[in-house]
Amino acid sequence: MAQFKTIGILAKQSDDQIELALLSLYDFLIKQDLQVMVDFNAARFLNIPASNHEELAKHIDLAIVIGGDGTLLGAGRLFSSYDVPIVGVNLGRLGFLVDVSPDEMTTLLTQVLAGNYIEESRFVLTANVFRDDVKIGFGDAVNDIVLHVRNEIRMIEFTTHINKTFVNTQRADGIVISTPTGSTAYSLSGGGPILHPELEAIVLVPICPHTLNNRPIVVNSKDTIEISLCKQRNTDARVSFDGQSNINLEPGDRIIINRKKHCLRLLHPQNYDYYHILRAKLRWSVQP
């Protein structure tokens, strides 16, 4: 019996370059006698009925994302709650998460559909935002949750607690709270370490701290992280989830961050090599 019967296709928004890849993928899946559902972006190219993301999550066995890492991040936040595995086809730039190239797409997907793949479990962060003890918003993140200054070129002041224990109060442009998946994204740009995806850890990376002794810190993924904006520093701020959704903050607001119960299931071809990805994307071992 086939492991996957109903496949969902999600496409990068507003990218005409994906049309050929979508047509090839859809034709391939139909020839495998599979049920196929598509999101609105893919339906625009394929001229077939579309399903919203919630409908896809409830009915598909496998999601195939065509685009870049940003497209997969959006799918990952949704499908992690439904235990739907994801395969990424890379039409973006870096592609740390979407590692199937269009040229190899049908060959590698044939292997995946036959059950020949490597599965990774990537944990997801979730955060609740409070103002005067009233919850004003929440969000999930596969890569990172970022507190940063809004509208002005001024530092914000915030206090960090881990498991209700005071860590420090600092002035900075913000702070990145990153999963191992996100450690090669904004966290890396801010001087944070690369965490192997199998690590059960979270890295906190200050963004342009006022004092140079504020350095990145790595903590257990089961820890509860609380970031509070200091009331005496009247600077508007914002919290961002994977850089794709935001909540505006005021002095005194609190962000409480935990590891989400559900994980992202990410499928790779059998020749997947994490260190090869790092070498290729970060240009390690390249001779000048």
N, C-alpha and C positions, 0 to 999 in steps of 0.2 A: 504494500500500500504506500502511495506517495506521502512523503512527510509534509509537503506543502500543497494545498489544494486551491486556496484563494490568495492571489498575490495583489498587493497594493502598490501602485506606482505614484510617487510624489516627485514633482519637478521643481527646479529652481524658478523663481518668479521672474518674469520679464526678461527672458534670455532666449532670443531666437536661434542661438547656436545649438540648442539641444534638440531641435526638431528631428534631425536624422537619427540621433541616438534613441529618441522616444519611439519613432516609427519602427526601428529595428527591434527594440526591446519588446514592444507590444506584439509585433508579428511573431517573434520568437516564442513568447509565452502562450499565445493562442495556439500555435502549432504543437505545443506540449500538452494540449488539452487541459489547460488550467483556466480557472475563473479569474478574471482580471477586473479590478476596480481602480479608478484613478482619481486624483484630486483635481481641483479646478484648473490649476496651471497646466497639468498634463492634458486634460480634456480639451483645452484650447487648441492644441496641436493635433490631437487625434480625432477630433470631431465625434466624440462619444459622450454619453452621459457622465457627469461627475458626481462624486460623493464628498461630503464634508469630512473633515479629519476624524470626528467622533464616530461616524458611520464606518469609516475605514478601520479604525482601531477595534471596533466591536466584531468585525466580520473577517478580517484577513488573517492569514497564517504567517505571512512574510511581507515586509515592506522593502521595496527597492527604491532608493532615493537617487535621483539623477541631478547633479549639481555640484556644489562644493560643500565644505565643512559646515558653512552657515545653514545650508538647507538641511543637512543631517541633524544639526543641533536642534532645530525646531521640531523635526520628527522625533528625535530622541526624547525630548521633554514630554511629548504626548504619549508615545508608544511604550515608554518605560512603565507606565501605570497599568498597561494592558498586557504586559509580558509578550509583546510582539517583537520578534527579532528583525534587525535591519541590515541590509547590504547597501553599500554606497558606491555609486558609479561616479567617477571624478571628472567633472567638467569645469572645476574651479581652478584656483591657483595653487595653493599649497597641498591640500588633501591629506592631512594626517589621519582623518577618519574615513574618507571615501577613497578606497584604495583599489578599486576595479577600474581599469582604463576602458574607454569605449572600444578600442581595437580588440581587446580580449574579452569583452562583455559576454557574448554568447557562450564562449568556451568555458569561462569560469563559472557562469551561472548554471550551466549544465552540471558542473560538478557540485555546486551548492544544492541544487534541486535534488540531486541524487544522494545528498547527505554527506558529501565529502567537503567538509569545511572546518575551520577553527572558530570556536565561539568564545567570545570574551564577555565578561560581565563588568560593566563600568558603573560605579555608583554615581548617584545624582544628588545634588544639594537642593534643599528646600529652605525657604526663609519666610518668616512672618514679620511684618512691620507694624510697630505700635506707636501711637501718639496719645499721651496721657492715659496709658493702659487700655486704649481702645485700638483694636486691630484695624488698620486702614488699608492693608493690602498684603499680598503674598506672591511668591513666584518660585519656580524651579530653575535649576541651571545644570547643564551637563558639563560645561567648561568652568564658569566662574560667576560669582556674585561680586559686583564691584560697587563700592561706595566712592563717589567722586564729587568734586565741586561742580556747581551748576551756575551758568550765566556769567559769573565773574572770575577774573584771574586772581583769586585769593585762596589761601589755604583754609581748610576746615580743621576743627579740633574735635577729636573723638576719643572715647575710652573703650578699651577692649577687655572683656572678661571671657575666660574659658572655664566652663563648668562652674560658673559663679565665682571664680577666683580672679581677682584683679590682675591684669597683665601689665598694662601701661596706658597712659594718656599721651597722645602725640598730636602734633600739627603736621599736616601733609596735604597733598592734593587729593588724597584718598587712600584706599586700600583694596587689594585684590584678594578675595578668598577663593582659592582654586582647588579643583579636583586634580588627580593625576592626569586625567584627560585634558584638562585645560592648562596644564603646566607648560605646554609648548605654545601657548597663545599669549594673552596679555601679561600673564605672570612672568613668562620668560623675558618679555620686553622690559619688564620692571626689575630685572636682575634676580628673579626667582630661580630655583633649581628645577631641572627636569625630573619628574617623578615617573617611575615605571608604572604603567597602567595597573599592574597587579598589586601595587602598594595600597594599603588601607590607611591613607594619610591625606591630610588637607594642608595646603601651604598658604600662609598669610604674607602677602607682599605689600609693604607700604609704597605708595606712589609719590615720588619726589618728597621724601620726608625732610622736615626742617633741620633735623640733626642727623648726622651720618651714622650715629650709633643705633638707629632704628633699622634693624635688618630683618630679612625674611625669617619666618619661623615655621617649622613643620610640626603638626599636631596629629593626634589620632583621629580617624574619620568618625569615630563614635562620640567625639567631644561636642558639646554645645558651645557655640561661639556667639557672644553678644557684643554688638557694636552700638555705642550710644553717642549721639551727637551732643557735644557740650553746649549747654544753654547760653553760656556767656559769650560764645563765638557766634555772632549773628550773620552767618553765611549760609546761603541756600545750597543744598546738596541734593543728590539723587542716588538711588540704588538701581543698578542695572543687572539684568539676568541674561547671561550669554550675549550681552550687547544688543539684545533684540526686543526687550520690553523693560519699562522703567517705572519707578515710583518716585515722585518728588518728595523731598524731605524738608523738615524744618528743625531748628535747634531743639534738642530734647527728645527727638524721635529715637526709637530703638529698633535694631534689626537683630532677630534671633535666628541663627542658622544651624541646621541639623542635617545629618545625612538622611535622605529619603528612604523609605522602606523598600521601594521597588528600584531595581537596577535596569540600566540600558543593556539589552542583549545585542551585541554587535558581531556579525558574522564576517569572516574573512576567507579568502581562498586558502587552500592548503599550503601554498608557497609563501604565506604571509610571514614577514620578518620585521619585527618592530625596529630593530637597529638599522636595517636597510632603509626603512622609512626615514629615520633620523638622519642617516648619512645623505640620503637623496634630497630631503627637504631643507636641511640646514647646511648642506654643502660641506660636510665633513670629509676630510681626506682628499679634498680637491687641490691639485697642484696649481700654484699661481702661474 
